[in-house]
């Protein structure tokens, strides 16, 4: 596996991005979005890291940027609007580097909110939203085939809110029994779910 730490030019300045390439010929590109930057979210978040591991196991190039204002990424928190523009800039740079491979969008919590916004502008094969912050942000109908993975004991985003959003928009919902928002002790199970969704 090759790993690169890049500074990609974005609308608010440099975007710190970790890019990991799987062994062998890649089947696609996976963009991973971390949780809320004002609550400690970063590309090193354990759920974001797990999503990247699942992508790599499926032969996808895993691309994990830091949102603006996090780590070495420049700019200030922009409530999901600027963050969407940043992810689109990272996607364009990745396509220039690796070619027009199919996209998978993976996001956790606030990152899921940003990814469903990204999906309006970036053609993707699939969108996987883990613990999406549907009770905190105005999620819209998804533009690509989507799946939600949500703990049924989520203490941050009520499971009922995720269920209602999924039912309203015919989105597949995978309930993780007895699991909270941060998937403590359940990361391997989460990775297995994502791998099943992302295998070619």
Steps between C-alpha positions, in 0.01 A plus 500: 500500500624848411418791729539869415429813704414780258406868511233546235400849389143585602280810498612603851864394464688173543305184590703245694418160352616145565484276193546124535525269200406132525723218387435416137294684242243731666130452418396853593541803723357537851458846654479487881350787703572529873265624778443855623822706502394711799452186711837340438428345160800443274627258237650298788156437654468126565177463299644692203812282526281188503312618191834542324605147604177361353558689175855368468383144568261541205776617266409869516742791536411652840510882507461665845516880509493719808216751483597868493650620827604148608865391518689657212186585301457875460179699540223508761200281578216575254203292621530247217492745207872569460574145611300374202702722266821368657404136445410574139842663455666190648294281266607699195865482603468125560346444158787694344748278684335157463266534202121469473442209740153454655436678831380368835403765758542410868415736785457489877259726693557860374713343225191313377317832472782639288512189283129510413564858385806385300285233332294774333804604294724192486376194315555205734419130504391506862468708814548343844397718793607383846313654793380787277421819692143514369365658820749789480514584129253524212571184302339480158401200286815324383608527136678162487428151639539544876524296818488615863682307775377615842530374854159434654630641831649817346519762776580793266274448198183310601451178309137600440616810311719289270218249452250773411739658249577160345132410470406840355756467220509121444857470627627165624560505878731258680434510875795400720347351811611635837740747338553870580600788277877447512495122439708431813607138482310449174743629238573157356127442457465841335786421264336170403173677416679757283707237324185307406356820352816598308628174354517510119 
